Structure formats: structure tokens, C-alpha cells
């Protein structure tokens, strides 16, 4: 346990020194919130079912953070370690290479939570953000969303034949999910064709689930839960059979 704690500390420091990851998971969402919150405010809007724009944006931006940590940082870090044979070298030490995987999961999970906390603090202090979730619904939705998207990230790291391919796949997956799922631009303002395209992207269901539970909506989100659960299970199963500790 001590080894994994120390390793996680090191990995967390490396993540904070990784400017793109630190910026787009911790700073950029807050800047987006301040910019669009300053433009639209947080007064109840019939267009968003009587909720304020900021109340809609905060849970949606959590999806953006999950995309950064789970679809970019997690798979690319693991793929990079594998290409540099770092994972293989751990096999010759008392520290299991599984500790690296575990520490990366913990670091990205923690980074996601910090990003959420920053959004909530800024949203509350500047725009009087409302949290309307019923019981632990949002917390459970957050956990399911994180681990579902993280498992998809592991899948990318597992099936990619090398680090360059992992980068290409991650970018190919990340950017459509970022802009077509409601994580940055609300689906309510998108053309119908874009909304239809969004239905094939897992992050769409995470954003919808986070938003509905955050707002305490009575809308059924069973489909969101089922899709995310299937993505989680399928991605983990495929990863178990395809993951290698070093590139051939």
C-alpha cells in the first residue's frame, strides 16, 4: 500500500507538470464557465426547462474534464510508459506494474474531482450555482461516468499497436466527444443531425446523466445508465484480452 501511495504522489506531480492536461482539466473549464456565465448569467431560462445556463453548464463541463483525463491523459500516459518499456522494467522490481495502472487511475480520478470542485466553487461564488440532485444520485452518476469513460481510455491504450497510434486514436475519439456530446456546446442548440450523431458517442450519455441528476430531473435516465454500463463492461473485457506490457 505504501508503494502505491508513493507512486501515486509521483504520478500526480507529473500530471500537474503536464501543461495541456492540467490546463484543460482544471483551468479551461473554469474559464469557459466564467466567459459564458458572464454572457448568459444564471437566471431561469425556459429554453433549459426553467434552469439557469450556469446550472446546465457545470455538470456538462464535468463531462469535458472526464474526456480530458479519461480519453487523453490516461491512455496516452500508459501507451507512453509501455513504449519506453517502463511497465516491463517494473516487472524486475518489487513494485508490480499493476501499481502503475492503479496509480494512473487514482491520479486521473482525483484530477477529475478537483476540476469538478473548482467548477462548483466558482459557479457558486460568482453565479449562485444551484445543486438540485436527489440523494446520492449525482455522486453515483459521476462514478459510473468516470469509470465508463476511463475504461474506454484503457481500451484505446490496449488496442493501439504503438504510442503514435494511441495518440491518433485518442484524438480521433476525443474531439468528436468533446464537441458533439453536450460537454461544451449544449445539445439543445445543435441541429437535429448533430444530435443524432451524438447518440453514437458514449460521452453523450455521461453528460446527459450528470446533467439530469445534478438538476434533480424526473426524466428517466435508464438508457444513459445502460449504455455507460455496457461501455464499461465491454471495454474492460476487451482490454483484459488485448493489453500487453510492452509493444512487440
Order of alpha helices (4+ residues) and beta strands (2+ residues): alpha-alpha-alpha-alpha-alpha-alpha-alpha-alpha-alpha-alpha-alpha-alpha
